[in-house]
Amino acid sequence: MKIHLNGKPVEVQSRTLELLIPERGLHPDALIVELNSKLIKKENWAETILREGDTLELLNFVGGG
């Protein structure tokens, strides 16, 4: 299925946010997810179904000093 991920068209296999995160090699603990301009809480990732053409932004926090 094709979605827009961080501004780029990509092909993904996962049907939920919960499955997509590890598919993309990301760590969920420091991740903010926005799907079609709405923030999605981590506890809702398993029930959030991805659909063809969705716009997904994955923002990863990086610590530093």
DOLUMFI-704673 format. One record per residue: x, y, z of N, C-alpha, C in turn. Coordinates in steps of 0.001 Angstrom, whole numbers, padded with zeros to 6 digits, always signed. Each point is the difference from the previous one (the first is absolute). Layout:
<atoms>
XYZXYZXYZ...
</atoms>
This chain:
<atoms>
+000853-001160+000000-000853+001160+000000+000903+001228+000000-000410+001046-000707+000776+001227-000071-000568+001050+000947+000922+000580+000793-000353+001107+000880+001066+001082-000185-000228+001152+000596+001003+001062+000032+000600-000003+001398+001282-000311+000081+000688-000087+001282+001059+001097+000065-000174+000908+000944+000904+001138+000163+000231+000719-001324-001097+000193-000738+000046+000776-001222+000399-000742-001261+000261-001309+000122+000418-000773-001166-000952-001173-000228-000319-000299-001258-000824-001185-000259+000810-001275+000251-000578-000913+000770+000663-001271+000296-001008-001143-000085+000520-001173-000233-000794-001232-000001+000224-000668+001351-001080-000336+000705+000109-000665+001298-000836-001278-000010+000405-000958+000831-000711-001263+000128-000953-000005+001194+000364+000732+001045-000760-000019+001251-001343+000694-000155-000996-000522+000694-001352+000568-000062-000343+000852+001223+000826-000061+001053-000245+000824+001187+001273+000771+000348-000169+001058+000769+001157+000763+000466+000917-000871+000850-000574-000823+000851+000788-000852+000893+000958-000899-000784-000431-000500-001144+000849-000863-000828+000954+000802-000883-000405+001198-000384+000828+000812-000886+001269+000491+000680-000070+000335+001278+001145+000576+000714+001219-000924-000085-000105-001275+000384+001179-000869-000144+000357-000285-001465-000993-000005-000886+000283-000199-001428+000955+001078-000504-000145+001212+000510+000851+001116-000409+001275+000089+000825+000192-000919+000959+001215-000025+000814+000064+001091+001047-001161+000442+000470-000056+001083+000981-000288-000529+001399+000471+000751+001002-000265-000337+001396-001217+000785+000473-001029-000673+000467-001257+000686+000352+000081+000905+001224+000991-000166+000859+000037+000761+001250+000214+001498-000188+000657+000400-001068+000285+001418-000208-000639+000503-001292-001200-000495-000285-000631+000281-001285-001332+000722+000177-000206+001021-000813-001282+000691-000095-000581-000331-001369-001296-000347-000036-000637-000414-001247-001159+000933-000328-000005+000482-001230-001095+000817-000503-000532-000668-001267-001267-000344+000008-000642-000652-001140-001098+000909-000532+000139+000401-001248-000980+000900-000631-000288+001224+000871+001071+000616+000489-000032+001233+000803-000567-000168+001407-000098-001241+000493-000481-000241+001362+001058-000790+000763+000305+000472+001231+000935-000737+000842-000642-001305+000468+000774-001079-000041-000489-001311+000421+000799-000438+001221-000681-000230+001106+000662-000443+001223+000500-001433-000162+001092-000293+000671+000622-001323-000093-000981-001119+000350-000852+000215+000974-000954-001042+000404-001048-000294-001075-000086+000850-001021-000960-000208-001094+000638-000539-001284+001311-000218+000003+000687-000452-001209-000520-001344-000502-000284-000927+000891-000430-001351-000411-001343+000030-000733-000846+000932+000350-001338+000066-000604-000094+001013-001143+001105+000691-000281+000004+001005-001066+000375-000663-001319-000991-000118-000869+000156-000663-001290+000528+000998-001028+001027-000407-000734+000524+000817-001085-000760-000301-001281-000224+001043-000788-000738-000141-001254+000794+000612-001146-000248-000494-001182+000633+000516-001213-000120+001519-000048+001140+000673-000227+000006+001452-000137+000110+000783+001294+000049-000685+001159+000141+000709+001270+001282+000822+000013-000022+001071+000783+001179+000830+000218+000454-000212+001437+001212-000506+000138+000525-000365+001312+001298+000747+000258+000081+000620+001170+001237+000657+000427+000487-000713+001253+001235-000475-000033+000629-000654+001142+001152+000880+000454-000096+000514+001213+001009+000891+000543+000715-000696+001151+001313-000122-000129+000806-000711+000983+000792+001002+000821-000173-000033+001332+000752+000888+000877+001382-000565+000246+000987+000882-000077+001390-000396+000248+000521+000866+001126+000543-000653+001033+000557+000727+001118+001403+000505-000318+000380+001009+000678+001338+000541-000217+000315+001067+001029+001157+000516-000065+000338+000991+000984+000954+000941-000488
</atoms>
